[in-house]
Amino acid sequence: MKKLITSESVTEGHPDKICDKISDKILDEALTVDKNSHMAVEATIKDNFVLIYGEASTKAKLDYAKIAKEVLKDIGYNEEFEVLVKVSEQSNEINKAVNKDKICAGDQGIMFGYATCETDEFMPLPILLANKLTKQLAEVRKSNANSILMPDGKAQVTVEYDDDKIVRIDTIIVSSQHKKEVSQEELKKYIKEKVIDEVIPKELMINTKILINTSGSFIVGGPFGDSGTTGRKIVIDTYGGVGRVGGGCFSSKDPSKVDRSAAYYARYVAKNIVAHKFCDKCEVALSYAIGKELPISINIETFNTNKKSLEKINDYVKNNFNFSVDNIIKELDLLRPIYYNLASYGHFGDSNLPWEQIIDL
């Protein structure tokens, strides 16, 4: 049976992603000084105004406004920004629930990890390509001081499948903020040659529709064209709508928050199950309770693609993985300042990340 699956991504200059990056830069700065920092500091942006707010428990002395302005400049926004900070200490009740002999879950919730054999990265092709397109938009812009591109942008990829096998790319959509003097014809040619042709596999470009800046002019962008808030791009951060996601975002949260750490571990387990050919697709679902070390539930779904019995798959997971929050943090080495670079272009698929490693059978 044929079907079309679409995934979207945005550049680091999109207002929501600006906020994700500010939040994760704050987290990294805290962890650099104090690896036991407990952080949940978020951001909202509109025009040249940034609000930073949340809870923090850290020995680090953080200049939140300075961090936010540095992130904006690093992304490519050179305007002057006003920053208002409303950050308080983490609730003592939560702090006591988390900090025991072993680290326990900092919140309740559900988390999902997903993997598929359809790409070398064990990621769904639509989100993999959408993220590559937006990352390429940023790299092209940053590598050329006279680039016609500006920081805000989006991409969308629609892939045609036949019985879960990739057939071709049906549609590619790219929208990029650009300089005022650039014509639409010049922009479309530039993006096609510098971005799309550099990223998309030519063998999948079969009668592919390419749509570039369908709204026409896109000069006003970023926070001056829309508002942004931390945590509003969780589908882009994960699997692009293929496979479920939990209700919590990743950015801003230290590893005691299982919204982040357990989602990473669920991906780790799912990827290993698929990589070892137990099945073609796998989703690992977890749930936790605040103050508890171990998950409340673990469920493994193979979508009827398993090549070995579910009993053997469950035995493999039981014998090789430890879902305690304390172990997740230690095994994946999460108390490090690694999060700023994760805040855009997806948290999964990079083979250098600890939760992307394939362990020996």
C-alpha positions as CSV (number, residue, x, y, z in Angstrom):
1,M,0.0,0.0,0.0
2,K,1.3,3.4,-1.0
3,K,1.4,6.3,1.5
4,L,3.0,9.8,1.9
5,I,4.7,10.8,5.1
6,T,5.7,14.4,5.7
7,S,8.1,15.9,8.3
8,E,9.1,19.5,9.0
9,S,12.1,21.2,10.4
10,V,13.1,24.8,11.2
11,T,16.5,26.6,11.4
12,E,18.2,27.8,14.6
13,G,17.0,31.3,13.6
14,H,13.3,30.4,14.0
15,P,11.9,32.1,17.1
16,D,11.0,28.9,18.9
17,K,14.5,27.4,18.2
18,I,16.1,30.7,19.4
19,C,14.4,30.0,22.8
20,D,15.5,26.3,22.8
21,K,19.1,27.4,22.2
22,I,19.0,30.1,24.9
23,S,17.6,27.6,27.4
24,D,20.1,24.9,26.6
25,K,23.0,27.4,26.7
26,I,21.9,28.4,30.2
27,L,21.9,24.7,31.1
28,D,25.3,24.1,29.7
29,E,26.8,27.1,31.5
30,A,25.3,25.7,34.8
31,L,26.7,22.2,34.2
32,T,30.1,23.6,33.3
33,V,30.4,24.9,36.9
34,D,28.2,22.5,38.8
35,K,27.4,19.1,37.3
36,N,24.7,18.7,39.9
37,S,22.7,21.7,38.7
38,H,19.0,21.3,38.5
39,M,17.7,23.6,35.8
40,A,14.3,24.3,34.2
41,V,14.9,27.8,32.8
42,E,13.0,28.7,29.7
43,A,12.7,31.7,27.3
44,T,10.1,33.6,25.3
45,I,11.0,36.1,22.6
46,K,9.1,38.7,20.6
47,D,10.7,41.5,18.6
48,N,13.7,42.7,20.6
49,F,12.3,41.5,23.9
50,V,13.4,38.3,25.7
51,L,11.8,36.9,28.9
52,I,13.9,34.3,30.7
53,Y,12.0,32.5,33.5
54,G,11.9,29.3,35.5
55,E,13.6,27.5,38.3
56,A,17.2,26.8,39.0
57,S,19.2,25.1,41.7
58,T,22.9,25.6,40.9
59,K,26.2,26.8,42.4
60,A,26.9,28.6,39.1
61,K,26.5,32.4,39.0
62,L,24.7,32.9,35.8
63,D,24.3,36.1,33.9
64,Y,21.1,35.1,32.1
65,A,20.8,38.3,30.0
66,K,24.4,38.0,28.8
67,I,23.9,34.4,27.8
68,A,20.8,35.2,25.8
69,K,22.4,38.0,23.9
70,E,25.4,35.8,23.1
71,V,23.2,33.1,21.7
72,L,21.3,35.6,19.6
73,K,24.5,37.0,18.2
74,D,25.8,33.4,17.5
75,I,22.7,32.6,15.6
76,G,23.0,35.7,13.5
77,Y,20.9,38.4,15.1
78,N,22.9,41.6,15.7
79,E,20.0,43.8,16.9
80,E,20.0,45.1,20.5
81,F,17.8,43.0,22.8
82,E,16.1,43.8,26.1
83,V,16.1,40.8,28.5
84,L,13.9,40.4,31.6
85,V,14.8,37.6,34.0
86,K,12.4,35.9,36.4
87,V,14.3,32.8,37.8
88,S,13.7,31.4,41.2
89,E,15.1,28.5,43.2
90,Q,13.8,25.1,42.5
91,S,11.1,23.9,44.8
92,N,12.5,22.4,47.9
93,E,9.9,19.6,47.7
94,I,11.0,18.6,44.2
95,N,14.7,18.9,45.2
96,K,14.2,16.5,48.1
97,A,12.4,14.0,45.8
98,V,15.2,14.0,43.2
99,N,18.3,14.1,45.4
100,K,18.4,10.9,47.3
101,D,21.2,8.3,47.5
102,K,20.6,7.8,43.8
103,I,19.2,10.4,41.5
104,C,15.4,9.9,41.0
105,A,13.0,11.2,38.5
106,G,12.5,14.9,38.6
107,D,9.0,14.6,37.2
108,Q,6.3,12.2,36.2
109,G,5.5,11.6,32.6
110,I,5.7,9.4,29.5
111,M,8.6,9.1,27.1
112,F,9.1,7.4,23.7
113,G,12.0,6.2,21.7
114,Y,11.8,5.2,18.1
115,A,14.1,3.6,15.5
116,T,13.6,2.3,12.0
117,C,15.9,0.4,9.6
118,E,15.0,2.6,6.6
119,T,18.1,4.8,6.9
120,D,21.7,4.3,8.0
121,E,21.0,6.6,11.0
122,F,18.0,4.4,12.0
123,M,15.8,7.5,11.6
124,P,12.7,8.1,9.5
125,L,13.8,9.6,6.2
126,P,11.4,12.6,6.1
127,I,12.7,14.1,9.4
128,L,16.3,13.2,8.6
129,L,16.2,15.1,5.3
130,A,14.1,18.0,6.7
131,N,16.7,18.5,9.4
132,K,19.6,18.2,6.9
133,L,17.9,20.9,4.8
134,T,17.5,23.4,7.6
135,K,21.1,22.7,8.8
136,Q,22.4,23.3,5.3
137,L,20.5,26.6,5.1
138,A,22.3,27.7,8.3
139,E,25.7,26.4,7.1
140,V,25.4,28.1,3.7
141,R,24.5,31.4,5.4
142,K,27.2,31.3,8.0
143,S,30.0,30.2,5.6
144,N,29.5,33.3,3.4
145,A,29.6,36.7,4.9
146,N,27.7,38.0,1.8
147,S,25.1,35.3,1.8
148,I,21.7,36.4,0.6
149,L,20.1,34.2,3.3
150,M,19.1,35.4,6.8
151,P,18.6,33.3,10.0
152,D,15.0,32.3,9.9
153,G,13.9,29.4,7.8
154,K,11.9,26.1,7.4
155,A,11.9,22.9,5.4
156,Q,9.4,20.2,4.8
157,V,9.9,16.8,3.1
158,T,7.2,14.4,1.9
159,V,8.4,10.8,1.2
160,E,6.4,8.2,-0.8
161,Y,6.4,4.7,0.6
162,D,5.1,1.4,-0.8
163,D,4.6,-1.3,1.9
164,D,6.9,0.7,4.2
165,K,9.7,0.8,1.6
166,I,11.0,4.2,0.4
167,V,10.0,4.8,-3.2
168,R,10.8,8.5,-3.8
169,I,10.6,12.0,-2.5
170,D,7.3,13.4,-3.5
171,T,7.7,17.0,-2.4
172,I,10.4,19.3,-0.9
173,I,9.4,22.7,0.6
174,V,12.1,25.2,1.7
175,S,11.4,28.7,3.0
176,S,14.2,31.1,4.0
177,Q,14.3,34.6,5.2
178,H,16.4,36.6,2.8
179,K,17.9,40.1,2.2
180,K,15.6,42.7,0.8
181,E,17.4,43.3,-2.5
182,V,17.2,39.6,-3.6
183,S,14.7,38.6,-6.3
184,Q,12.6,35.5,-5.9
185,E,14.2,34.0,-9.0
186,E,17.7,34.5,-7.7
187,L,16.7,33.1,-4.3
188,K,15.1,30.0,-5.7
189,K,18.1,29.2,-7.9
190,Y,20.4,29.8,-4.9
191,I,18.5,27.5,-2.5
192,K,18.1,24.8,-5.1
193,E,21.8,24.7,-5.9
194,K,23.3,25.4,-2.5
195,V,20.9,23.7,-0.3
196,I,18.6,21.1,-1.9
197,D,21.1,19.7,-4.4
198,E,23.7,19.3,-1.6
199,V,21.5,17.4,0.7
200,I,18.9,15.4,-1.1
201,P,19.9,12.0,-2.7
202,K,19.5,12.3,-6.4
203,E,18.3,8.8,-6.8
204,L,15.2,9.7,-4.8
205,M,14.4,12.8,-6.9
206,I,11.8,11.1,-9.1
207,N,9.1,13.6,-10.3
208,T,9.8,15.5,-7.1
209,K,7.9,18.8,-6.6
210,I,10.2,21.5,-5.3
211,L,8.5,24.5,-3.7
212,I,10.7,27.4,-2.5
213,N,9.4,30.4,-0.5
214,T,5.8,29.8,-1.5
215,S,4.7,32.9,0.4
216,G,6.9,35.0,-1.9
217,S,8.9,37.7,-0.1
218,F,10.3,36.6,3.4
219,I,12.3,39.6,4.6
220,V,10.9,40.1,8.1
221,G,11.7,37.0,10.2
222,G,12.8,35.5,13.5
223,P,11.3,37.2,16.6
224,F,10.4,40.3,14.5
225,G,8.1,38.2,12.4
226,D,6.7,35.8,15.0
227,S,7.0,35.0,18.7
228,G,8.9,32.1,20.1
229,T,8.9,29.9,23.3
230,T,11.1,27.1,24.6
231,G,9.7,23.6,23.9
232,R,7.3,24.2,21.0
233,K,9.1,22.1,18.5
234,I,9.2,18.6,20.1
235,V,8.1,16.8,17.0
236,I,11.0,18.4,15.0
237,D,13.3,17.5,17.9
238,T,12.3,13.8,17.7
239,Y,11.0,11.8,14.8
240,G,9.0,14.2,12.7
241,G,5.6,12.7,13.5
242,V,6.7,9.1,12.9
243,G,6.6,7.4,16.2
244,R,5.0,9.0,19.2
245,V,6.5,11.7,21.5
246,G,5.8,12.4,25.2
247,G,4.3,15.6,26.4
248,G,7.5,17.2,27.7
249,C,10.1,19.0,25.7
250,F,13.9,18.5,26.0
251,S,15.4,22.0,26.0
252,S,16.0,23.7,29.3
253,K,15.9,20.5,31.4
254,D,18.8,18.9,33.2
255,P,19.1,15.1,33.0
256,S,17.2,14.5,36.3
257,K,14.1,15.5,34.2
258,V,13.1,12.2,32.6
259,D,11.4,14.1,29.8
260,R,14.9,14.4,28.4
261,S,17.1,11.7,29.8
262,A,14.6,8.8,29.6
263,A,13.6,9.9,26.0
264,Y,17.3,9.6,25.1
265,Y,17.5,6.2,26.7
266,A,14.4,5.0,25.0
267,R,15.9,5.9,21.7
268,Y,19.1,4.1,22.7
269,V,17.2,0.9,23.4
270,A,15.0,1.1,20.3
271,K,18.0,1.8,18.1
272,N,19.9,-1.2,19.4
273,I,16.9,-3.5,19.0
274,V,16.6,-2.5,15.3
275,A,20.4,-2.4,14.7
276,H,20.6,-6.0,15.9
277,K,17.9,-7.0,13.5
278,F,15.3,-8.1,16.1
279,C,12.8,-6.0,14.1
280,D,12.6,-3.4,11.3
281,K,10.8,-0.7,13.4
282,C,10.7,-0.3,17.2
283,E,9.1,2.0,19.7
284,V,10.0,1.9,23.4
285,A,7.5,3.6,25.7
286,L,8.4,4.5,29.3
287,S,6.7,6.2,32.2
288,Y,8.1,7.5,35.5
289,A,6.9,9.0,38.8
290,I,8.5,11.9,40.5
291,G,10.9,10.8,43.3
292,K,11.1,7.2,42.0
293,E,14.2,5.7,40.6
294,L,12.8,3.0,38.3
295,P,10.1,3.4,35.6
296,I,6.5,2.6,36.3
297,S,6.1,0.9,32.9
298,I,8.2,-0.3,30.0
299,N,6.5,-1.3,26.7
300,I,8.2,-2.4,23.5
301,E,6.3,-2.2,20.2
302,T,7.6,-3.7,16.9
303,F,4.7,-3.0,14.7
304,N,4.6,-6.6,13.6
305,T,8.1,-6.3,12.0
306,N,9.8,-8.5,14.5
307,K,12.1,-11.2,13.2
308,K,12.5,-12.8,16.7
309,S,9.8,-13.4,19.3
310,L,8.7,-10.6,21.6
311,E,9.8,-12.7,24.5
312,K,13.4,-12.8,23.2
313,I,13.3,-9.1,22.5
314,N,12.1,-8.4,26.0
315,D,14.8,-10.7,27.5
316,Y,17.5,-8.8,25.4
317,V,16.3,-5.5,26.9
318,K,16.1,-6.8,30.4
319,N,19.6,-8.3,30.2
320,N,21.3,-5.3,28.6
321,F,19.6,-2.1,29.7
322,N,19.0,-0.5,33.1
323,F,16.2,2.1,33.1
324,S,16.9,3.6,36.5
325,V,17.3,7.4,36.3
326,D,20.7,7.3,38.1
327,N,22.0,4.7,35.6
328,I,20.7,6.5,32.6
329,I,22.5,9.7,33.6
330,K,25.8,7.7,34.3
331,E,25.6,5.4,31.3
332,L,24.9,8.2,28.8
333,D,27.3,10.6,30.6
334,L,24.6,13.3,30.7
335,L,26.0,15.7,33.3
336,R,28.1,17.5,30.7
337,P,27.6,20.8,28.8
338,I,26.5,19.1,25.5
339,Y,23.0,20.5,25.1
340,Y,23.4,23.8,23.2
341,N,24.5,22.0,20.0
342,L,21.5,19.6,20.3
343,A,18.9,22.4,20.5
344,S,18.5,22.6,16.7
345,Y,18.3,20.1,13.9
346,G,17.2,17.2,16.0
347,H,18.4,15.3,19.1
348,F,18.7,11.9,17.3
349,G,20.6,10.4,14.4
350,D,24.2,11.8,15.1
351,S,26.4,8.7,15.6
352,N,28.7,10.7,18.0
353,L,26.0,11.0,20.7
354,P,26.1,8.4,23.5
355,W,22.5,7.4,23.0
356,E,23.2,6.7,19.4
357,Q,25.8,4.0,20.1
358,I,25.2,0.4,19.2
359,I,26.4,-2.0,21.8
360,D,27.7,-5.5,21.2
361,L,25.3,-8.4,21.5
